[in-house]
Amino acid sequence: MSCSNRTPLQSRLAASLSALVLVVLVYLSLDPSHLAYAAEVPSSLEDADHNHMRLAENIGFMGVELDARAAGEKAEQVGEGEEGEAQYEPAFVGVSRDIIGRQDAEVVTLTNNEVATKSLTAGKTLYFKFENSSVWGNFSESTPGLPEINGKKLLSRENMERELKKRELEDEGEVVEEEGEDGKVVLRKRQSAKTREVYVSMNTCNQPDINGTTTEEAPPQLTLYVSTSDRNTSPGPDADSNLQSTHTLTSGFASATVNATSNVYIGVSAPSPLPSGFTGDWQFQVAASIDQSFHQFNYHDPTNSFVYLVDTDTQSALFVTDNLTTADPGEEDYERWMKAGNPFQLFAYSYNMSSIKGMERSYCGLLNAWNDEPTSQISGMTTRGLGSKPKEQFYVQGLNGSTRYHAFPVMYGNSTAAGSGVVGGGGQVWSPVNFTTKADGNCQVIFNLTFCSEVAYAVPSNPNKFNVTNLTALYDDYAKSHYQNFNYSLQQIPCNTTNTAQYSLAKTCDDCAHDYKNWLCAVTIPRCEDFSAQDDWLQPRNIAQSFVNGTRLADTDYGRDPLSNATLMDRTYANSSRNAMIDELVQPGPYKEVLPCEDLCYSLIQSCPASFGFACPVMGKGLERSYGNRLGNADGTVTCSYLGAVYYVNDGGVSLRRGLGVVVRRSAVVAATVGLVLGWGL
């Protein structure tokens, strides 16, 4: 059978009909749920796209949304680098909105002792997560740390780790003794093995700058939020306050300790709006640890300080820590501290330095400010001062005269290492020491003398004639030469003999030599204050000389002696120094002296043989012009000079006894060797 012949027109028509039938079949086989509508829909009904709504009615879809349209919703808060940007989010046909949800804000994962450094603008919040694996991870390996400070634990690496490991193994419910923040032993319930303490801490490292006129000294503080609930994974100002703890930073520092069973959620929020007169962002560090707080601040009242002011001049200041241990030479803690090098630092800033205001408790904040305006510092261990125990001293240079400062004791990391991965690696800060430098320019701080090794304070000086090294040697050699004469006399006393033949059953020749040296160094090396100082315990000296700048006191500046009503120019004690060497060689000009403490004389009388004939005058006959007392005053000022004196520790040493003064010679043996003493201070 032969095939029928079709014309070309018939063939094309047949092909077209076949294709049309195929398209209709495919269309009918499609389900509407397989289609998606990708048109953009406005955020309000008033601005709605009517074509979109028509299609929505026919097909039942909802379109896309812009994440920025709900300004008050939590999902608007996004991570660093995405702040303030609208988030495009498609809505797929057949998929409901609650399944898609908003894009989560960036969450930074923290691990044990790893610090995160971030920047934050006003009104924003950043989120962090300390995961369950870190909460229940292993404690960090032990690293070398400092010994205990005077019996109180420094928050050092090995001490805290030992305590935490101990807690981990303890039985729940048992009561143990622990040391509180004030150093007192308290009873607490042992930590349950079902929870673990997590230490969250943060420091502000930089903050908005003052840009214009403002009455505020510093911008507002950041706020730290901590949650241990999976119902609040984004703690912050808009979250449920019952599911988080809130910690507004104080001077750039905050810390929180929580008992965690699983994840710990952290939020850091910046206040909004930024007050007028400030511009810029905050930069901060945040860390979490199961070992101890990564950042630390230690509060101390000025009367119970960790670091004390010794003295100042116009360009420098000397400080010393409290005794770091009560151990004696040869004991382990004593030797460890003396070999510790420079475990602490001291950052000194002018009161007018605005860049640190609001970050006074932040190690990274203080460090950044100090790097911008550094001061020279010499530090090292010493046993000088009360107790003769290990201390660290700080000699800060490059200061300005007649200027108020505050000095912050700090510790780099945990003293041996710092930064991420180090327990306590964020550093420590202690309460500051406030002080004012001298103004007149003729008092110089000296210390580390060879003979008078306990001397450390400002002495009469003349920068035009002596640098600090030569001035130190001048005073030290002068005192040493007079001690040698005394030593010759002491050698005539039978010191190494039987008890019945000794001059005293309570004192020895060593006691006499020690107390005489203390007294001699105090009276031959006077403690200097500005002539312009007005404290009533100060003694005017050398008022007849010119100041180092060539000016002289006017007649009206001399004043009168309150006891005799004579002019000070007519009084020997006022128109000259305590000893002639100062006026002849140093030529400091007018200054005022912090008189030696009266108990130095009393101790000398008690310790030395009666044959020396040492005695002290009484009130009204030389005492008040030669010696002061340790009664002190409210601001902790040193009111009399004794070796090892520091501010706020004005009552140490021998008990007070009024009626003591200049040593008067009665023994012909001693008279020839200590004759220079007669009349000093009169």
ABEGO torsion letter per residue (X at the ends): XBBBBBBAAAAAAAAAAAAAAAAAAAAAABBAAABBBABBBBABAAABBAAAAAAAAAAGBBBBBBAAABAABAAABBBBGABGBBBBBBBBBGBBAAAAEBBBBBBBBBBBGBBBBBBBBBGBBBBBBBBAAAAABBBBBBBBBBBBBGGBBBBBAAAAAAAAAAAAABBBGBBBBBBBAAGBBBBBBBBBAABBBBBBBBBBABBBBBBEBBABABBBBBBBBBBABAABABBEAABBAAABBBBBBBGGBBBBBBBBABBBBBBBBBBOBBBBGBBEBBBBBBBBBAABBABBBBBBBAABBABBBABBBAABBBBBBBBABABBBGBAAAAAAAAAEBABBBBBBBAABAAABGAAABAAAAAAAAAABBBBBBBEBBABEBGGBBBBBBBBBGBBBGBBBBBBBBBBEAGABBEBGBBGAAEBBBBBBBBBBBAAGABBBBBGBAABAABBBBBBBBAAABBAAAAAAAAAAAAAAAAAAAAAAAAABBABBBAAABABAABBAAAAAAAAAAAAAAAABBBBBBAABABAABBBBGAABBBAAGBBBBAAAAEBBAAAGBBAAABAAAABBABAAAAAAAGAEBBBBBBBBAAAAAAAAAABBAAAGBBBBBBGAGAAAABBBAAEBAAGBBABBBBGBBBGBAABEBBBBBGBBBBBBABAAAAAAAAAABGBGX
